[in-house]
Amino acid sequence: MKVRAILTAVTAALLCAGLANAQTDAALKPVQLKKPDLTRKATLMEALSKRMSTREFGAKKLSDQELSDLLWAGNGINRADKGGRTAPSARNVQDIDIYVILPEGAYLYDAKKNELTPVAAGDHRQIIAQQAFVATAPVNLLLVSDYSRFPGGANDAGTASMAALDAGTVSQNISLFCAAAGLVTVPRAMIDAEKTAAALKLKPTQKVLLNHPVGYPK
């Protein structure tokens, strides 16, 4: 009887915890992003000359416009008629998703709708970090490849390398935008992939590849 009572209590606690998490996640709402500002005045050569990796971030938050422009530059749609992206991808499978980790919660960047789709409430910056400085950045971008979008899926020998290449092109877009916009960032792969996948409710076919903490210079 004691064992049954303990199991009943544990089950009830888990159900309550799950309900609390669901209610917390429900508090997050989709965020409609501003239209990207395509009139920014910075040349490619200027951006390349300023590009560098920085591991210190100021506390100032990015404006709504800056966040929108950053995500569009990273992997937004620049040819609406074809759904073409600012970053190329192998076989045009568009496997890279950008998860936006903010202090209040985690979102998925929906390039087609130009909005942030809620994923999980709460501050998950420390979960994706294995280095303390990551949690000090006001925005963290997580690059995730969905292997199921490749013709051969996860079982194809070339999928992992193609996914890594695709993440690299998005990463460079992010770095160059930051250099042009007066922001700082660093591409990093030191991530607890298992904990991150659990926190963001990723599918088994989704692979965590890179993280970009982004902010203003300290």
Secondary structure, DSSP 8 states (H G I E B T S, - for coil): -HHHHHHHHHHHHHHHHHHHHHHHHHT---EE-----TT----HHHHHHH--B-----S----HHHHHHHHHHHH-EEETTTTEESS--GGG---EEEEEEETTEEEEEETTTTEEEEEEES--HHHH-SSGGGGGSSEEEEEEEEGGGSTTGGGSTTHHHHHHHHHHHHHHHHHHHHHHHT-EE--B----HHHHHHHTT--TTEEEEEEEEEE---
